[in-house]
Amino acid sequence: MNKTSLTKKIIILVVILIIPGFLYYLLTVKGQNRYHPLQVFGPKSLAKTFHKVKGKKIPDTIFHTLADFQLLDQQGKQVTSKTLDDKIFVANFFYTGCPVLCTTINGYMDSLARNYVKSEMVRFVSITVDPQRDSVRALDSYSKKFDNFGPNWKFLTGDTATIYRLARKGFLVDALDQGKGDFIYSDKLILVDSHKRIRGYYDASIKDVARLNDEIKVLLSEEYRNKEEPLY
């Protein structure tokens, strides 16, 4: 074997050994920075605890989170905040007597739920702002307008005080009963992470729902990464 042939074989071997390591570096190190983390919405405060970044002590942040709640789904089953523990979920508000707007919003929820029908982590909840009329039976009938993907999408009702407090204090959106079947309520889709923190508000539009779909995937990536690394 001449020197030139041997040199070529050594170069080929070195390249074969280097490429897998380089690809792994791109996926594990560079791949983590291919998206911007989503904003956390709501009031924040500094904790008395710290974490270290490159040797520097940084105060931990206490973020706004949803408080505990108890509601009923369209099958009469109790749904609480614990039902959504360790889940990413999208929430919206509506009422069955609503004109076209609620059907449009829940139509988008239907489309999103299709994309995650096999997901163990992603859920969807639609909460009525008219619980006096929207009983379990009314929600069950209403839900049949959509494909309603089993446990992945729940229509929720309960007592008025709980729902309006959850809207205003939890999801930080408007909810008001003006009487005679007239309601002021948010038409936003709201993205919540597995720690019950609000990560996004979205209009009922094709453009914003497409962004929401992408940002659900960003959250999923964040959740999987945080299983291996501390959150803060």
N, C-alpha and C positions, 0 to 999 in steps of 0.2 A: 504493500500500500504506500503510494507516494505521499509526500508532505502536504501537497495541495488538497488531495482527496481527504486526508485525515482532518485537515483544518476545516473543510466544508462540513464534515460530519459532526465535528465538535460544535460548530456554529449552529447547525440545525438542532442539536441536542439542547444547547443552551436556550435557544428560542422556545423549544417545546416546554422546557421547565419554567421559563419566565412568564409565558403567556397566561397560564392558569392563575398564577399569583397576581398578575397585573389585573386580570378580570375580577378577581376576588376583591382587590383593593377598590376598584371602581364601584363595585356593587355595595360593599360594606361601608366604605368611608365616603366616597363621593356621592353614592346613591342616597345617603341620608340627607343631603343638602339640595335635592332636586325640587323641593317644594318649600314654600314659606309656611311656617306653622300658622294655624288659624288664630284669629283674635279671640280673647275671652271677654265676653260682654258683662256689664253690670258693675256695681261698686266693688272696689278692692281696698284692702288694708294690709299693712305689714305685720307679720307675725313676730313673736319674740324668739323664734328659732331661726337658724341660719343653715345655708348649704355653701359648699366651697366650689368655686370656679377658678381653675388655674392657681389654686392656693389662696385665693381671696375669699373672705367671708361675705356672703351676699344674703340679706334678709329674705326669708321665705315670704311669699305673697298669699294672702287669704282671699280667694275669689268668691264671688256671689254664686250660690248653688240653690237648686230647687229644694224647698222644704218638703217634709213628709206630707203625703195626701192619701186619701182613700176614695175611690170612685168605683162605679160598676160599668162593665162592658156590655155590648149588645146581646150577650148571652146570659147576663145577670151574674157574671163572675166578678169577684172583687179584684180590683187592680190598685196597687199601692205603689209608692215610690220604690219599694223593695222589689216589686215585679220587674222593674227596669234597672236593677243593680247590674253593673258591668255591661250595660247595653248602650250603644249609640242609638239615639232615636230622633225622629222628626215629629214635631207636634204642630197642630193648627187648631183654630177655633171656628165654629160654624153653628148653624141650627137647621133643623130639618124643614122649617117653614121659610127658609131663606130663598130669595129668588135665584137668578142665574149665578151670582158670584160664588156661592158655597159649592154649587155643583162643579164649577170651574176649578176651584181650589182643590176639592176632593178628587177631581179628575186627575190633577197633577199628582196628588198623593197616590192614587191608583197606579199611575205610570211608574212612579218611583218604587212602590212596593213590589211591582213585577220584577224589577231589577235585582231585588234582594230577597226573593222568596225562599232561597236556599240558605240564606245567611243565618248563622246562629247569633250574631251580634247586633244586627240592625233591626230596629222596630219602628212602627209608625202609630201615632195616636191622634185621633180627631175628637176634640172635646166640645160638647154642646154648650152654648151660652144661654140656652132656654130649657133648663132641666125640668121645669114644671110641665112643659108639654112633651119634651123629648124623654119619654120613659124608656126603659129597657126594650119593651116591645116596639116602640116607635123607632128606636135606633136599629133594631134587628131588621125591620122592614126597609128602612132607609139604606142600610149597608148592602142590601141585595141589588142596589142599582150599580154596584161596582163589583169587581172580581173578588175583593176582600180576601186577601191571602192568609186565611187561618189565623194563627197566633201572631203573625207579623204585623197586622194592622187591626187596631181596636178603636171602636167608637165608644166614647165614655160619657157618662152622665153621673149625677150625684146631687148633693144639696147646693143651692145657689151660693151660700156663703163660702163654701169650700172652693167652688169653681172660680168665683170672681176673685177671691184672695189668691188663688194659684195663678190666675192670669196676670194680676197686677203686681203682686209681690214676688211671684216665682218667675214667670216668663217675661215680666216687665213690659206688658202690652196692655192696651185699652180693653176694657170690658164693662159695659154699662147697659142695664135694662131701662129703657125709657118708657116702658109700659105699652099696652095695646099691641104687643107683638113687634115692637120696634126696638132694635138693639144697635148699640155702637160696639164694635169689636174689631180686633186686628185681623187683617186679611193676610198676614205674613205666615210663611212656613218657617219654623224655628228649629235649628239644629242644636242638639244637646249631646254632650259627650258622656262617657261612662262614669264620670265623676259628678254628674248632674250640673255641669257648667254650660252656659249658653255659648255656642261657638259661631252662630250666624243667624241672620234674618234675611229672608228672601221673598221677593214679590211673586205673585202668581202670574208669571210670564214664562214663555219658553226659554228665554235667555237666562233668567235667574234660576229656573228649575234645573237647567243644564249645569249651571255653576254649582248648585246644591248637590247634584249627583256627583260631580267631580270632588267636591269638598267632603262628602261622605267617605270617599275613597282615601282622601288625605287623612281624615280622622282614623280610618281603619289602619293605615300605615303607622300613624302616630301611636295608636293603641298597641299594635304588635311590637313596635320598637320599645315602648315603655315597659313591656313585660321583661325585657332584658336589661333595661337601664332605669335608675330611679327617675321619678317624674320631675323632681326638682332637687 
